[in-house]
Amino acid sequence: MAWPAASCQDPLFLRQILAAMGRPEVVEEVALFDRDQCLVQLVLDRRGLRGSLPPEIGQFRRLRALSLSYNQLSGPIPAELGQLRELEQLFLDYNQFSGPIPPELGQLGKLRGLFLDHNQLSGSIPPELGRLSRLENLCLQDNQLSGSIPSQLGQLSSLKGLFFGSQPAFWAHSAPTGATAQPGKSVPVGQSPQRTHTPRASPA
């Protein structure tokens, strides 16, 4: 499919992305735009989405909340999500995403919530996530992650909830050196996150 250039004035661009995921008809129900008609929020929880997440989603540069929970999306998480520099909440949990966690997510300097749990993600946790200085909640449990937990996560001074296993872990403001990310393992790190699947971003 040939994608048009992204434009705040072009809702057809969003409709084409939704068509690639099987739901072109729900734009009015799930999208929130600002006064310039730029997309600032997209909530598609429990919409029966299938297939891969198009990398063109990274062109919505004013997007502040993206929630795709409880669908059947598969394939890799696009590295292009790292271009969404205004993003504050990212919910990709309860899907079938596979492959590694993109290190480009470490470029999301305004991100406060990252929910990647209940997928089929593999490989190690990228140390680049330690750059997310505003991150409050990080949920990675119920994947196929392996390797050591990066010491860089100890730089996440705003972190309140960190999930690696099936139970919430408790934050002590420093990542446990030498700990290993394994299925079902909880790591001592903070209080459980205030979690929601319907983030609301007010139009600017």
C-alpha positions as CSV (number, residue, x, y, z in Angstrom):
1,M,0.0,0.0,0.0
2,A,1.2,3.5,-0.9
3,W,0.9,5.8,2.1
4,P,0.2,9.5,1.7
5,A,2.4,12.1,3.5
6,A,1.2,12.6,7.0
7,S,-0.9,15.8,7.5
8,C,-2.8,17.2,10.5
9,Q,-5.5,18.1,8.0
10,D,-5.8,14.6,6.5
11,P,-8.0,12.2,8.5
12,L,-7.8,9.8,5.6
13,F,-4.2,9.0,6.7
14,L,-5.5,7.6,10.0
15,R,-8.4,5.8,8.2
16,Q,-5.8,4.0,6.0
17,I,-3.8,2.9,9.1
18,L,-6.9,1.6,10.7
19,A,-7.8,-0.2,7.5
20,A,-4.5,-2.0,7.6
21,M,-5.5,-3.3,11.1
22,G,-9.0,-4.2,9.9
23,R,-11.1,-1.4,11.4
24,P,-11.3,1.6,9.0
25,E,-14.8,2.5,10.1
26,V,-14.1,3.5,13.7
27,V,-12.1,6.8,13.3
28,E,-14.8,9.0,14.9
29,E,-15.2,6.6,17.9
30,V,-11.6,6.2,18.8
31,A,-9.6,9.3,17.8
32,L,-9.2,12.7,19.5
33,F,-7.8,15.6,17.6
34,D,-6.6,19.1,18.7
35,R,-7.8,22.4,17.3
36,D,-5.4,22.0,14.3
37,Q,-6.9,18.6,13.6
38,C,-3.7,16.8,14.6
39,L,-4.2,13.4,16.3
40,V,-3.5,13.6,20.0
41,Q,-5.2,10.4,21.3
42,L,-6.0,7.0,19.8
43,V,-7.8,4.4,21.9
44,L,-8.5,1.1,20.2
45,D,-8.9,-1.3,23.1
46,R,-10.9,-4.5,22.4
47,R,-11.6,-3.7,18.8
48,G,-10.6,-7.0,17.3
49,L,-7.5,-5.6,15.5
50,R,-5.4,-8.1,13.6
51,G,-2.1,-8.1,11.7
52,S,0.9,-5.9,12.3
53,L,1.0,-2.3,13.6
54,P,2.0,-0.2,10.6
55,P,5.2,1.7,11.1
56,E,3.5,4.8,9.7
57,I,1.9,5.2,13.1
58,G,5.1,7.0,14.0
59,Q,4.2,10.0,11.8
60,F,1.5,11.3,14.2
61,R,4.0,13.7,15.9
62,R,1.5,15.2,18.4
63,L,0.1,11.9,19.6
64,R,0.1,11.9,23.4
65,A,-1.8,8.6,24.2
66,L,-1.9,5.4,22.2
67,S,-3.8,2.4,23.6
68,L,-4.2,-0.8,21.6
69,S,-4.8,-3.2,24.5
70,Y,-6.7,-6.5,24.2
71,N,-6.4,-7.1,20.5
72,Q,-4.7,-9.7,18.3
73,L,-1.9,-7.5,16.8
74,S,1.2,-9.5,16.0
75,G,4.7,-9.1,14.6
76,P,7.3,-6.7,15.8
77,I,6.7,-3.4,17.7
78,P,7.6,-0.7,15.1
79,A,10.8,1.2,15.9
80,E,9.0,4.2,14.4
81,L,7.1,4.6,17.7
82,G,10.3,6.3,19.0
83,Q,9.4,9.3,16.7
84,L,6.3,10.1,18.9
85,R,8.1,12.6,21.1
86,E,4.9,13.9,22.6
87,L,3.7,10.5,23.7
88,E,2.9,10.1,27.4
89,Q,1.0,6.8,27.5
90,L,1.7,3.7,25.4
91,F,-0.5,0.6,25.9
92,L,0.4,-2.4,23.7
93,D,-0.5,-5.0,26.3
94,Y,-2.6,-8.2,25.8
95,N,-1.7,-8.7,22.1
96,Q,0.6,-11.1,20.3
97,F,3.6,-8.8,19.5
98,S,6.8,-10.7,19.1
99,G,10.5,-9.9,18.7
100,P,12.6,-7.5,20.7
101,I,11.6,-4.4,22.5
102,P,12.7,-1.5,20.2
103,P,15.5,0.5,21.9
104,E,14.0,3.5,20.1
105,L,11.3,3.6,22.8
106,G,14.0,5.2,24.9
107,Q,13.7,8.4,22.9
108,L,10.2,9.0,24.3
109,G,11.2,11.6,26.8
110,K,7.7,12.5,27.9
111,L,6.5,8.9,28.4
112,R,4.9,8.2,31.8
113,G,3.4,4.8,31.2
114,L,4.8,1.9,29.1
115,F,2.7,-1.2,29.1
116,L,4.1,-4.1,27.0
117,D,2.9,-7.0,29.1
118,H,1.1,-10.1,28.0
119,N,2.7,-10.4,24.6
120,Q,5.3,-12.7,23.1
121,L,8.3,-10.3,23.2
122,S,11.7,-11.9,23.4
123,G,15.3,-10.9,23.9
124,S,16.7,-8.6,26.5
125,I,15.3,-5.4,28.1
126,P,17.0,-2.5,26.2
127,P,19.1,-0.3,28.5
128,E,17.9,2.7,26.5
129,L,14.7,2.5,28.6
130,G,16.8,4.0,31.4
131,R,16.6,7.4,29.6
132,L,12.8,7.7,30.2
133,S,13.2,10.2,33.1
134,R,9.5,10.8,33.5
135,L,8.4,7.1,33.4
136,E,6.2,6.2,36.3
137,N,4.9,2.7,35.2
138,L,6.8,0.0,33.3
139,C,5.0,-3.3,32.7
140,L,6.8,-6.1,30.9
141,Q,5.5,-9.3,32.6
142,D,4.2,-12.3,30.7
143,N,6.6,-12.1,27.8
144,Q,9.6,-14.3,26.8
145,L,12.2,-11.8,27.9
146,S,15.6,-13.0,29.0
147,G,18.9,-11.8,30.2
148,S,19.9,-9.4,33.0
149,I,17.8,-6.4,34.0
150,P,19.8,-3.3,32.8
151,S,21.4,-1.3,35.6
152,Q,20.3,1.8,33.7
153,L,16.7,1.2,35.0
154,G,18.1,2.5,38.3
155,Q,18.1,6.0,36.7
156,L,14.3,6.0,36.6
157,S,13.7,8.2,39.6
158,S,10.1,8.8,38.8
159,L,9.2,5.2,38.6
160,K,6.3,4.0,40.9
161,G,5.4,0.6,39.4
162,L,7.7,-2.0,37.8
163,F,6.3,-5.3,36.7
164,F,8.4,-8.2,35.5
165,G,6.5,-11.2,36.7
166,S,2.9,-12.1,37.4
167,Q,2.8,-9.9,40.5
168,P,3.7,-6.2,41.1
169,A,7.2,-5.6,42.2
170,F,8.2,-2.8,44.6
171,W,10.7,-0.1,43.7
172,A,13.6,0.8,45.9
173,H,14.8,3.6,43.5
174,S,17.6,1.4,42.2
175,A,17.5,-1.5,39.7
176,P,18.6,-4.8,41.3
177,T,22.0,-5.4,39.9
178,G,22.5,-8.9,38.4
179,A,18.8,-9.7,38.6
180,T,17.5,-11.8,35.7
181,A,14.2,-11.2,33.8
182,Q,12.5,-14.6,33.8
183,P,8.8,-15.6,33.3
184,G,6.9,-15.3,36.5
185,K,9.7,-13.5,38.3
186,S,9.0,-10.4,40.4
187,V,11.8,-8.0,41.1
188,P,11.7,-5.7,44.2
189,V,11.1,-2.2,43.0
190,G,7.9,0.4,44.1
191,Q,4.2,0.5,44.5
192,S,1.8,-1.0,41.9
193,P,0.9,1.4,39.0
194,Q,-2.3,3.4,38.6
195,R,-3.2,1.6,35.5
196,T,-5.9,2.5,33.0
197,H,-6.8,1.3,29.5
198,T,-8.7,4.5,28.5
199,P,-6.2,7.3,28.7
200,R,-7.7,10.7,28.0
201,A,-5.6,13.5,26.5
202,S,-7.3,16.8,26.4
203,P,-7.0,18.7,23.1
204,A,-4.6,21.6,23.1
